[in-house]
């Protein structure tokens, strides 16, 4: 099951997320839908966007993941979580937790997209893929790991952005 919680008023480009998930599944030959639980405003708009995110993570990881939770939070909440769990004081665009939670900060993602001169939906897709890669064990603490993770991001993003 995957639970989506949009705790912000920021609209998210669910068509792009849907395209990301569908593309990854199509390439892997996955056809089985999963259950989705929604909490927050406009849940039907997000339903298809994350319907197969759990399956995507399983495919990318080569392992069985039971649940993924995606929370869209304010910059204040993202900073608070970053401080609590990573002892960092800045607002992150994404946080991933080993138990299957991805926390996205749409406001930060929008600012980053503007800074990089790209569309919000492109940065949203990159951050979403980045979060899934963290869930399945990739990190970027060392330069070698950063390069490996960046290559994976590029491969997956090239399919749909």
Beta strands, then each sheet from edge to edge (+ up, - down):
strand 1: 2-6
strand 2: 36-40
strand 3: 68-72
strand 4: 94-97
strand 5: 101-104
sheet 1: 2+ 1+ 3+ 5+ 4-
end
